[in-house]
Amino acid sequence: MTPLRIVPPSPGALPNEDIAFGIASWSKPERAPEYSVKYRWRDRNGRICRGGEFPVHSIARAAILALQSGQLQLSDQERSELREFVEHQ
């Protein structure tokens, strides 16, 4: 099994939270693995809790929806980094 890759919290994130990429719980062993994003945080007792999974292939569409609805706003630096990344794809 592929280990989770932890992404450190972003500057505006709540304390004790992270995002992990890993093999999705719905992935079937007989097929190529499917990956998901897993949001995790620590509860009051320090235990890691998980709020579910989101298919990796849906991230771009979800970000566009969040931007269009005003629920996600990018800083100038984030906008610049995103533009540069997209231009080099």
C-alpha positions as CSV (number, residue, x, y, z in Angstrom):
1,M,0.0,0.0,0.0
2,T,1.3,3.5,-0.9
3,P,1.9,5.6,2.2
4,L,0.0,8.9,2.6
5,R,1.9,12.0,1.6
6,I,1.2,14.8,4.1
7,V,0.9,18.4,2.9
8,P,1.7,20.9,5.7
9,P,-1.1,23.3,6.6
10,S,-1.4,26.4,4.5
11,P,-0.8,29.8,6.2
12,G,-4.5,30.4,6.8
13,A,-5.3,26.9,8.0
14,L,-6.6,25.9,11.4
15,P,-4.0,24.5,13.9
16,N,-3.5,20.7,13.8
17,E,-5.0,20.1,10.4
18,D,-3.5,18.6,7.2
19,I,-4.3,17.2,3.9
20,A,-3.1,13.8,2.8
21,F,-3.0,12.1,-0.6
22,G,-3.4,8.4,-0.7
23,I,-5.1,5.4,-2.2
24,A,-8.9,5.9,-2.1
25,S,-10.9,3.7,0.2
26,W,-13.1,2.8,-2.9
27,S,-10.1,1.7,-4.9
28,K,-10.3,-2.0,-6.0
29,P,-7.2,-4.1,-5.7
30,E,-7.7,-5.8,-9.1
31,R,-7.5,-2.4,-10.9
32,A,-5.0,0.5,-11.1
33,P,-5.2,2.4,-7.8
34,E,-7.5,5.4,-7.5
35,Y,-6.3,8.3,-5.3
36,S,-8.1,10.7,-3.0
37,V,-7.4,13.7,-0.9
38,K,-8.1,13.2,2.8
39,Y,-8.7,16.0,5.2
40,R,-7.5,15.3,8.7
41,W,-7.3,17.1,12.0
42,R,-6.6,16.4,15.7
43,D,-9.5,16.4,18.2
44,R,-9.3,17.7,21.7
45,N,-7.6,14.6,22.9
46,G,-4.9,14.7,20.1
47,R,-6.4,11.8,18.1
48,I,-6.4,12.2,14.3
49,C,-9.8,12.4,12.8
50,R,-10.7,12.2,9.2
51,G,-13.5,14.0,7.4
52,G,-13.8,11.9,4.4
53,E,-12.3,11.7,1.0
54,F,-12.4,13.6,-2.2
55,P,-11.3,12.1,-5.6
56,V,-8.1,13.7,-6.8
57,H,-9.5,14.0,-10.4
58,S,-12.2,16.4,-9.0
59,I,-9.9,18.9,-7.3
60,A,-9.7,21.4,-10.2
61,R,-13.4,21.5,-10.8
62,A,-14.1,21.9,-7.1
63,A,-11.6,24.8,-6.9
64,I,-13.2,26.5,-9.9
65,L,-16.6,26.2,-8.2
66,A,-15.3,27.6,-4.9
67,L,-13.7,30.5,-6.7
68,Q,-16.8,31.3,-8.7
69,S,-19.0,31.2,-5.6
70,G,-16.7,33.4,-3.7
71,Q,-16.0,30.7,-1.0
72,L,-12.3,30.6,-2.1
73,Q,-10.2,33.7,-2.7
74,L,-6.6,33.6,-3.9
75,S,-3.9,36.0,-2.7
76,D,-1.9,37.8,-5.4
77,Q,1.0,35.4,-4.8
78,E,-1.3,32.3,-5.0
79,R,-2.8,33.6,-8.2
80,S,0.7,34.2,-9.7
81,E,1.9,30.8,-8.7
82,L,-1.2,29.1,-10.2
83,R,-0.9,31.1,-13.4
84,E,2.8,30.1,-13.7
85,F,2.0,26.5,-13.0
86,V,-0.8,26.3,-15.6
87,E,1.3,28.0,-18.3
88,H,4.0,25.4,-17.9
89,Q,1.7,22.4,-18.3
